[in-house]
Amino acid sequence: MDRFLRAHFRHWPENNAVSSVYGGSMLDMDRIYLWSWDTRPFPEFPLKGDVWGDTPN
């Protein structure tokens, strides 16, 4: 996850488009929050409904 986050925080400041509606960056880098992280292994996760109860989602 650390590499994923570092890659995003390095990429977006230079590649963040400016909105033609409000003139600001499309992504507000000061308001990026980590809500949850799903570490279940794909493709095994959706195939094992007996292990994970939320596979229909």
C-alpha positions as a Markdown table, in Angstrom:
| # | Residue | x | y | z |
|---|---|---|---|---|
| 1 | Met | 0.0 | 0.0 | 0.0 |
| 2 | Asp | 2.9 | 2.4 | 0.7 |
| 3 | Arg | 4.1 | 2.2 | -2.9 |
| 4 | Phe | 0.6 | 2.7 | -4.2 |
| 5 | Leu | 0.1 | 5.9 | -2.1 |
| 6 | Arg | 3.5 | 7.3 | -2.9 |
| 7 | Ala | 2.9 | 6.7 | -6.7 |
| 8 | His | -0.4 | 8.6 | -6.5 |
| 9 | Phe | 1.0 | 11.5 | -4.5 |
| 10 | Arg | 3.8 | 11.8 | -6.9 |
| 11 | His | 1.7 | 11.5 | -10.1 |
| 12 | Trp | -1.3 | 13.8 | -9.4 |
| 13 | Pro | 0.2 | 17.1 | -8.5 |
| 14 | Glu | 1.7 | 17.5 | -12.0 |
| 15 | Asn | -1.2 | 15.7 | -13.8 |
| 16 | Asn | -4.2 | 17.2 | -12.0 |
| 17 | Ala | -6.5 | 18.8 | -14.5 |
| 18 | Val | -8.0 | 22.2 | -13.8 |
| 19 | Ser | -11.8 | 22.5 | -13.8 |
| 20 | Ser | -13.3 | 24.8 | -16.4 |
| 21 | Val | -16.3 | 25.3 | -14.1 |
| 22 | Tyr | -14.6 | 26.4 | -10.8 |
| 23 | Gly | -11.0 | 27.0 | -11.9 |
| 24 | Gly | -9.5 | 24.7 | -9.3 |
| 25 | Ser | -7.8 | 21.3 | -9.4 |
| 26 | Met | -10.1 | 18.4 | -10.1 |
| 27 | Leu | -8.5 | 16.4 | -7.2 |
| 28 | Asp | -8.0 | 18.3 | -4.0 |
| 29 | Met | -4.8 | 16.7 | -2.7 |
| 30 | Asp | -5.4 | 18.1 | 0.8 |
| 31 | Arg | -8.7 | 16.2 | 1.0 |
| 32 | Ile | -7.6 | 12.7 | 0.1 |
| 33 | Tyr | -8.4 | 10.3 | 2.8 |
| 34 | Leu | -7.9 | 6.5 | 3.2 |
| 35 | Trp | -11.3 | 5.1 | 4.1 |
| 36 | Ser | -10.6 | 1.4 | 3.8 |
| 37 | Trp | -8.4 | -1.1 | 2.1 |
| 38 | Asp | -9.5 | -4.5 | 0.9 |
| 39 | Thr | -6.6 | -6.9 | 1.0 |
| 40 | Arg | -8.6 | -10.0 | 0.0 |
| 41 | Pro | -6.9 | -11.8 | -2.9 |
| 42 | Phe | -8.4 | -11.4 | -6.3 |
| 43 | Pro | -9.6 | -13.6 | -8.0 |
| 44 | Glu | -10.0 | -16.0 | -5.1 |
| 45 | Phe | -12.1 | -13.5 | -3.1 |
| 46 | Pro | -15.3 | -13.5 | -5.2 |
| 47 | Leu | -15.1 | -17.2 | -5.8 |
| 48 | Lys | -15.1 | -18.2 | -2.1 |
| 49 | Gly | -18.5 | -17.3 | -0.9 |
| 50 | Asp | -18.2 | -19.8 | 1.9 |
| 51 | Val | -15.3 | -17.7 | 3.3 |
| 52 | Trp | -16.4 | -14.1 | 2.6 |
| 53 | Gly | -20.1 | -13.3 | 3.2 |
| 54 | Asp | -20.1 | -10.2 | 1.0 |
| 55 | Thr | -19.2 | -11.8 | -2.3 |
| 56 | Pro | -22.6 | -10.8 | -3.9 |
| 57 | Asn | -21.6 | -7.2 | -3.6 |
